[in-house]
Amino acid sequence: MTRRAKLTPEQAGLPPGGGKRRVNGLRREEVAVLAGVSTEYYAQIERGDIARASEEILNAIASALQLDDVERQHLLDLCRAARPRPRQPAQEGKIHANVRQLMDAMPGLPASIQNGRLDLLATNSLGRALYADVYERHSGTSLPNLALYMFLDEHSHVTFPDWTIVAEDAVRTLQSELARVPRSKAFVELIGRLSTISPEFRSMWAAHNVSAHRRGKKRIMHPVVGELELNYEALQLPGAPGLQMVTFLPEVGSPAEDALRLLGSWNMPSSQGPRVSLEEDATVEDPGRPRE
């Protein structure tokens, strides 16, 4: 529905039609015509009745709505997850010892391992130092969660000068995770807590935007070395469903490179905090669950 509302008849190659339109964007019947299905059938699909919808039909609807590759795949994933069939709960992978060794072998680059809920499962020493504020302001026995920090801690606006961009990226990541773990209690409770407390999160979540954030730039204001502008790369871990390694790289010769070098020599005063065992299942308790 959100994609239909964003597409005008002119953009879809249809005549605008007479009279006042009661809906933003395309009408259901217009999408149905473009996809080659009946209006009633399309309306059933839009309401979530997808038991009879083939992948061919879903691809036709995706083309009619001019979805990009990421949105198209997200639609297919959501529909597969919603089909009424026996299904094993999606499992998170395990952090292999080799992955920890790989992170520690990059002392000059911050690196972390995150799951789709944006829990910080593990970091190398420079990654821990880069996220010093996140760890320092985190309390309890659960793992730090970037989404909770982003939306429930006002200090995140200081840590991330481009807060809106970073927050929207986080929500898009969570939207993608929804298709992978639609029945995850921990995920549902995390989204519930964020939606209950944060109006900003509610607004961004309602937009249903998804995108693949595999690389980009991020500005981070660090309490010791100041502002760093870093490139990041997010790599899916082979054989570890739902986990990815995120590394930050400064431009060669940039102030950020000098700042990271200084940060690397900074002696962290606190312990490394909660970590996932190297060969332990990386599934954790819901970081958003209220504690007694």
C-alpha positions as CSV (number, residue, x, y, z in Angstrom):
1,M,0.0,0.0,0.0
2,T,2.9,2.4,0.8
3,R,4.5,1.7,-2.6
4,R,1.1,2.1,-4.4
5,A,0.6,5.5,-2.7
6,K,4.0,6.7,-4.0
7,L,3.3,6.0,-7.6
8,T,1.3,8.4,-9.8
9,P,-0.7,7.3,-12.9
10,E,1.7,9.4,-15.0
11,Q,4.7,7.6,-13.6
12,A,3.0,4.3,-14.3
13,G,2.2,5.2,-17.9
14,L,-1.6,5.5,-17.2
15,P,-3.9,8.5,-18.1
16,P,-4.5,10.6,-15.0
17,G,-8.3,10.1,-15.2
18,G,-11.0,12.6,-14.4
19,G,-12.4,13.7,-11.2
20,K,-10.9,14.0,-7.7
21,R,-8.8,11.0,-6.6
22,R,-9.7,9.7,-3.2
23,V,-6.4,8.0,-2.7
24,N,-2.8,9.0,-3.0
25,G,-1.0,7.4,-5.9
26,L,-2.5,4.5,-7.9
27,R,-5.9,2.9,-7.2
28,R,-6.0,-0.9,-6.6
29,E,-7.7,-1.4,-9.9
30,E,-4.9,0.4,-11.7
31,V,-2.3,-1.8,-10.1
32,A,-4.4,-4.8,-11.0
33,V,-4.5,-3.8,-14.7
34,L,-0.8,-3.2,-14.8
35,A,-0.1,-6.6,-13.1
36,G,-2.6,-8.5,-15.3
37,V,-4.8,-9.7,-12.5
38,S,-8.4,-9.0,-11.4
39,T,-9.0,-6.1,-9.0
40,E,-10.5,-8.5,-6.4
41,Y,-7.5,-10.8,-6.6
42,Y,-5.1,-7.9,-6.2
43,A,-7.1,-6.6,-3.2
44,Q,-6.9,-10.0,-1.5
45,I,-3.1,-10.1,-2.0
46,E,-2.8,-6.5,-0.6
47,R,-4.8,-7.6,2.5
48,G,-2.3,-10.5,3.0
49,D,-4.3,-13.4,1.5
50,I,-1.4,-14.8,-0.5
51,A,-2.0,-18.5,-0.3
52,R,-2.7,-18.8,-4.0
53,A,-0.3,-16.1,-5.2
54,S,2.5,-17.5,-7.3
55,E,6.0,-16.0,-7.5
56,E,5.2,-15.0,-11.1
57,I,2.1,-13.0,-9.9
58,L,4.1,-11.4,-7.1
59,N,6.8,-10.4,-9.6
60,A,4.2,-8.9,-11.9
61,I,2.8,-6.8,-9.0
62,A,6.4,-5.8,-8.1
63,S,6.9,-4.6,-11.7
64,A,3.6,-2.7,-11.7
65,L,4.6,-0.9,-8.5
66,Q,8.1,-0.3,-10.0
67,L,9.8,-1.8,-7.0
68,D,13.6,-1.8,-7.0
69,D,15.6,-5.1,-6.6
70,V,15.7,-4.8,-2.8
71,E,12.0,-4.0,-2.4
72,R,11.1,-6.8,-4.8
73,Q,13.1,-9.3,-2.8
74,H,11.6,-8.0,0.4
75,L,8.1,-8.5,-0.9
76,L,8.9,-12.1,-1.9
77,D,10.5,-12.8,1.4
78,L,7.5,-11.4,3.3
79,C,5.1,-13.5,1.3
80,R,7.1,-16.7,1.8
81,A,7.2,-16.0,5.5
82,A,3.5,-15.4,5.7
83,R,2.4,-18.6,3.9
84,P,0.6,-21.0,6.2
85,R,2.9,-23.9,6.2
86,P,5.0,-25.7,8.9
87,R,8.1,-23.7,9.4
88,Q,11.2,-23.9,11.6
89,P,12.0,-20.7,13.4
90,A,14.8,-18.8,11.7
91,Q,18.1,-19.4,13.5
92,E,21.0,-17.0,13.9
93,G,24.4,-18.3,13.0
94,K,27.4,-18.8,15.3
95,I,30.4,-16.6,15.5
96,H,33.3,-18.8,14.5
97,A,36.7,-18.5,16.2
98,N,38.2,-17.7,12.8
99,V,35.9,-14.6,12.6
100,R,37.1,-13.3,16.0
101,Q,40.7,-13.9,14.9
102,L,40.0,-12.0,11.6
103,M,38.6,-9.0,13.5
104,D,41.5,-9.0,16.0
105,A,43.9,-9.1,13.0
106,M,42.7,-5.7,11.9
107,P,43.9,-3.5,14.8
108,G,43.8,-0.4,12.8
109,L,40.1,-0.7,11.7
110,P,37.0,-0.8,13.9
111,A,35.0,-3.9,13.4
112,S,31.9,-5.4,14.9
113,I,29.5,-8.3,14.4
114,Q,25.8,-7.4,14.4
115,N,22.6,-9.4,13.9
116,G,19.4,-8.2,12.2
117,R,18.1,-6.8,15.5
118,L,21.2,-4.6,15.6
119,D,22.6,-6.2,18.7
120,L,26.4,-5.6,19.0
121,L,27.4,-9.3,19.4
122,A,31.2,-8.7,19.3
123,T,33.8,-6.1,18.5
124,N,37.5,-5.9,18.2
125,S,39.3,-3.4,20.5
126,L,39.1,-0.5,18.1
127,G,35.4,-1.2,17.4
128,R,34.7,-1.2,21.1
129,A,36.5,2.1,21.4
130,L,34.6,3.6,18.5
131,Y,31.3,2.7,20.2
132,A,32.5,3.8,23.6
133,D,29.4,5.9,24.3
134,V,27.0,3.1,23.3
135,Y,28.8,0.7,25.7
136,E,29.1,3.3,28.5
137,R,25.5,4.2,28.4
138,H,24.3,0.6,28.1
139,S,23.3,-1.1,31.4
140,G,22.3,-4.6,32.4
141,T,23.4,-8.0,31.3
142,S,22.0,-8.0,27.7
143,L,24.0,-7.0,24.7
144,P,24.1,-3.3,23.6
145,N,21.5,-2.7,20.9
146,L,22.0,0.1,18.4
147,A,18.3,0.6,17.7
148,L,17.5,1.1,21.4
149,Y,20.4,3.5,21.7
150,M,19.3,5.3,18.6
151,F,15.7,5.9,19.5
152,L,15.6,5.8,23.3
153,D,18.8,7.7,24.2
154,E,18.9,11.4,23.4
155,H,22.7,11.3,23.4
156,S,22.5,9.4,20.1
157,H,21.8,12.7,18.4
158,V,25.3,13.8,19.6
159,T,27.0,10.6,18.7
160,F,25.5,10.6,15.2
161,P,25.4,14.1,13.8
162,D,23.4,12.8,10.8
163,W,20.9,11.2,13.2
164,T,17.9,11.1,10.8
165,I,19.9,9.3,8.1
166,V,21.4,6.8,10.5
167,A,18.1,6.2,12.2
168,E,16.3,5.6,8.9
169,D,19.0,3.2,7.9
170,A,18.5,1.3,11.2
171,V,14.8,1.0,10.6
172,R,15.3,-0.3,7.1
173,T,17.6,-2.9,8.5
174,L,14.9,-4.0,11.0
175,Q,12.3,-4.0,8.2
176,S,14.5,-6.5,6.3
177,E,15.0,-8.6,9.4
178,L,11.2,-8.8,9.7
179,A,11.0,-10.9,6.6
180,R,13.6,-13.3,7.9
181,V,12.3,-13.8,11.5
182,P,8.5,-12.9,11.4
183,R,7.8,-15.1,14.4
184,S,10.7,-14.2,16.5
185,K,9.5,-13.3,20.0
186,A,12.7,-11.3,20.7
187,F,12.3,-9.3,17.5
188,V,8.5,-8.6,18.0
189,E,9.2,-7.4,21.6
190,L,12.0,-5.1,20.4
191,I,9.8,-3.5,17.8
192,G,7.0,-3.3,20.3
193,R,9.1,-1.4,22.8
194,L,10.5,1.0,20.2
195,S,7.0,1.6,18.8
196,T,5.6,2.3,22.2
197,I,8.2,4.7,23.4
198,S,9.5,6.5,20.3
199,P,7.3,8.5,18.0
200,E,10.2,8.9,15.6
201,F,10.5,5.1,15.3
202,R,6.8,4.7,14.8
203,S,6.8,7.1,11.9
204,M,9.8,5.6,10.2
205,W,8.5,2.0,10.7
206,A,5.1,2.9,9.2
207,A,6.9,4.0,6.0
208,H,7.9,0.3,5.3
209,N,11.1,1.4,3.6
210,V,13.8,-1.2,2.9
211,S,17.2,-1.0,1.3
212,A,20.5,-2.8,1.3
213,H,23.1,-0.9,3.3
214,R,26.2,-2.8,2.3
215,R,28.5,0.3,2.2
216,G,28.3,4.0,2.8
217,K,29.6,6.9,4.9
218,K,28.9,7.6,8.5
219,R,29.8,10.5,10.8
220,I,30.5,9.7,14.4
221,M,31.2,12.2,17.2
222,H,33.6,10.5,19.6
223,P,34.0,11.9,23.2
224,V,37.8,11.6,23.0
225,V,39.0,12.2,19.4
226,G,36.1,14.3,18.1
227,E,34.2,13.8,14.8
228,L,35.2,11.0,12.5
229,E,33.9,10.6,8.9
230,L,34.3,7.0,8.0
231,N,33.4,4.6,5.2
232,Y,31.7,1.4,6.2
233,E,31.4,-2.0,4.7
234,A,28.8,-4.6,5.9
235,L,29.7,-8.2,5.0
236,Q,27.3,-11.1,5.5
237,L,29.1,-13.9,7.3
238,P,29.1,-17.2,5.3
239,G,27.3,-20.0,7.2
240,A,26.0,-17.6,9.8
241,P,22.4,-16.6,8.9
242,G,21.5,-13.1,10.1
243,L,25.0,-12.0,11.1
244,Q,27.2,-9.5,9.4
245,M,30.6,-8.0,10.1
246,V,30.7,-4.2,9.8
247,T,34.1,-2.5,9.3
248,F,34.9,1.2,9.3
249,L,37.6,2.6,7.0
250,P,39.0,6.2,7.0
251,E,40.1,7.9,3.8
252,V,43.8,7.7,3.4
253,G,45.5,10.8,4.8
254,S,42.3,12.1,6.3
255,P,41.8,13.6,9.8
256,A,39.7,10.5,10.5
257,E,42.8,8.3,9.9
258,D,44.8,10.2,12.4
259,A,41.9,10.1,14.9
260,L,41.6,6.4,14.6
261,R,45.3,6.0,15.1
262,L,45.0,8.1,18.3
263,L,41.9,6.1,19.4
264,G,43.8,2.9,18.9
265,S,46.4,4.0,21.4
266,W,43.8,5.1,23.9
267,N,43.7,2.7,26.8
268,M,40.0,1.8,27.4
269,P,39.4,2.1,31.2
270,S,36.5,-0.4,31.3
271,S,36.3,-4.1,30.6
272,Q,35.2,-5.5,27.3
273,G,31.7,-6.1,28.6
274,P,29.2,-8.8,27.6
275,R,30.3,-10.9,24.7
276,V,29.1,-14.0,22.8
277,S,31.3,-17.0,23.2
278,L,33.3,-17.8,20.0
279,E,31.5,-21.1,19.3
280,E,28.3,-20.2,21.1
281,D,25.0,-19.7,19.4
282,A,24.7,-16.0,18.8
283,T,21.0,-15.9,19.6
284,V,20.5,-13.7,22.6
285,E,17.7,-12.7,24.8
286,D,15.7,-9.7,23.6
287,P,17.7,-6.6,24.4
288,G,14.5,-4.5,24.6
289,R,12.8,-6.7,27.2
290,P,12.2,-4.7,30.4
291,R,14.2,-6.1,33.3
292,E,13.0,-6.5,36.9
